[in-house]
Structure formats: C-alpha cells, structure tokens
Amino acid sequence: MRIRLSRPFSASHGTKKVPYRRGGLFYEFSGNKLREWCKGLTIKQFFTLVSNPQANGQTEITNRTILQHLKTRLGFAKGAWVDELPSVLWAYQTTPRTTTGESPSNLCYGTEAVAPAEGGELSWRVKHYDSKSNAQGMRMNLELVEEAREKAAIRVAMYKARMAKVYNARVRPRNFQVGDLMMLKAKASGPIGKLDPK
C-alpha cells in the first residue's frame, strides 16, 4: 500500500506535533525520508504506544460511547454488531452534544441531517422536496455555519468553566512549605482496565 504525502501545513504556523502509534501502518511513518520531510516543515514527530490511551483521549471517549450504545442495542446477540453499527454511528453523529448544543453533523455540514427512510410513508419534508429552494437554503446554512461554530465554542468554554467550578468547590486548599514531607502513593505501573492481559 502506498501513501502519497502532500504539503498539508504551511510553515507560518510554527512547530507542529504529529502523534504516531507504533505497529502496523503507523510504524512505517518513522522512516528517514519522512523524518527529513517533517523536519523541513518544522513538524515534530513523537511516538505513542498502544498502552498509552491518554494520548488519544477524545477517541477513547468516542469509542466508549459507541460501544455502550452497541451493547444496549444488541443485548445478548453480540455477533450482530456489524448490522447495528451504521444506525449507532448515525445516532451518534446526529445527536446534539451537551457541551456545544449542536450535533457534530450540524457543525460540520451546516445543516440538519435527514434520516434515511426505511420504508413505509415518506415524511412531509421528503415529499415536498424542491431542489432550487434546497440549494438556496444550503447556501444560507453554509454562511451561518461559522456563527454556529463560534456559538458552540462559547458554550464549550462556559461548560468547562462550570465543570472547573464544581471541581474546585470540592478541592480542599492545602498550604505546603519548602521541606515539608508528604506521603506518595506509588502503584506498580502496568496496563489497567481494558488493557489488562486476559
């Protein structure tokens, strides 16, 4: 398999960091030619291990949510997850998030997604579809999508501030002086949770 790399970054944005995971296709990204290419574009490569999911926290949260929805829909029929995955992903992409107040598909495409009809009676929206008014509405939505993204960013900042306030209310203030002794609980490092050996 051959991957063609183009120049995706402009040099005006400073140093870039690109995480790669060892093993499989990602291991091939550690060659000398690619290192020199990245160096020329001031991209700093660093490698993460599979046993270090903290480096990819948002992906871990998304995967956990999708797995929870799959388990809920499947019950004991675990072999049928392939059939249920498209509907779970559709639901995940079209559900508004608490932090942004918008669905990911709405923030990405600037318009509400229409669920595919699975038979039966067509919706009013599909029956009365007009391509001219739809094209005009899509253009207007694309003009408004930046405003929706800015509002979502403001809501995310407000959500983070609320979370920080709740967290900080539980923290007990402690004053330490230079030379104070404290007990450190150190656990043996190793894989935990789903990364445990079976």
N, C-alpha and C positions, 0 to 999 in steps of 0.2 A: 504494500500500500504506500502510495507516495502522497505527501502533503506539500502543497505549494504555499510558501510563505510570502506575503507581500508586506509592504511597509505600512503597518496599521497605526503607528504612533508618530506624531510629529515631535521633533527634538526640542520644541519650545516649552514642553510641559515638565521638564526636569527629569529626575530618575524615576523609572517605572519598576515595579516589582511584579514578577510573574511567578506564581507558585506552580510547581510541578510535583507529581507524585511518582515515586519510584515504582517500577514494574510495568510490564506491558508496553503500550504505545508511548506512554509518558517518559519512559526510560530513554527512548530514542531521542528525546529533546535535550540530552546532555552532551551531544557531540561537539567537537571543536569548532566546526563551521557555524553552528547555531550560536555557540558562545561568543564567537567573534562578531557575528551579526548583531547579537543583542548588545554587545559592548559598544559597537558603533552607534547604536541608537540610544545609548545610556539606559538600557533595560537591565535591572539587576535580577538575575535568576537566583531563586532559592528553592530548595527541595524539601518536601514534607513526606512523612511516612504515612502509610495507611493507618497505623495505630495512633495517629495524632489527629483525631477528628476536630479538635479545636481550631485547626487551621481552615476548616471549611464549615463553620458553624451554621450558616444560613442554609446550606444544602442539607445538613443533618436534620435541621428542624423541618424543612420541607419534606424530606423523605419520611420522617417520623409521622408527620400529619397524613401523608398519603397512605402509609402502612396502616395507621389507625382506621382510616376510612375503608380501606380494603378489608380489614379484619371485621369491621362492623357489618359490611355488606355480605361477606362470604359466610360468616358463622363457621360451621364445620366443613364446608365444601371448599377447602383450601386450594384444590387443584384448578379451580375455575377463575383464578385471579386474572388471567390473561383476558378473559371476556369482560371482566368488570373494570379493568384499568382505564379504558378510554372514558367511561362515564365518570369515574372518580377524578380523573385529570380535568375533565370538562367542569365538574362541580368546583374543583379547587381553583381553577382559573377565573370562574365567573362569580365567585362568592366575594362580596365586599369584605375587606380586612378591617379589623377594629382600629388599627393604628392609622390607616390612611382614609378610611371611609369610602374607599373605591375598590373595585375589583382589579386584579392585575391586567386583565384583558382590556378593561376600560382605560387604564392609564397607558397601556401600550398602544392600542389602536385608536383611542379617542372616541369609541362608540360602544354601545351595549351589544353584547353577543346575542344572537338569536339561536335558541336551542333547535337542533335538528328534529324534525317531526318524525316520529316512529310509526306513522300510520294513523288511521282514523281521520277525524275532522281537522282541516288546516286552520291555523289561527287567523284572526282578522287581519293581523299585520301581514301575513304571507299572502292572503287572498287579495288584498288591496295594494300590492307592491307596484310602485311606479318608478322606473329606472331613472327618469330625469329628476324627480324630487329626491330620490335616494342619493344620487350623485351630488346634488346641491347640499343636502343635509350632511353627507360625509365630508365635503369640503369645509363646511361650517364647523363640524366637530373637530376636524384636524386643526383649525385655527384656535379652537378653545382648549385643546388638549394640554398645551403648555400651562395655561391658567389652572387647569385641574391638577396638573403635576405640582405646581407651586403650592396650591392649597393642601395637597396631600403631604408635601414636605413640611408645611407648617403644622399640620395635625400630628405628624410623626414626632416633631420636636416637642409639641405640647404633651404627647403621650409619654415620651421619655422623661420629661420634667416631672410629670405625675408619678411615674414609676420611681424616679430618684427620690422624690419627696416621701413616698411610702417607705422606701428602703432606709433613708436617712432617719426617719422617725423611730425606727427600731434599733438603730446603732447607739450603743452606749459610748459616750465620749470618755476617752482614757488619755491621761497625760503621762508620757514617758520622759524620763531624763536620761542623759548620756550615762552609760554604766549600769542602768537597771537590768536585772536578769529577768528572763521570761522563759516559759516552757514552750518548746516547739514540738508539736505532734507531727512526727515524720512517719509516713507509711511506706512500705516497700513499693517501689514503683513497678508498674506492670499493667497489662491490659485489664480493663474492668468493663463490666456491663456486657454489651453485645460483642465486645472484642475478646472476651474470655475464651480460652481454649475449651472446646466441647468435651 
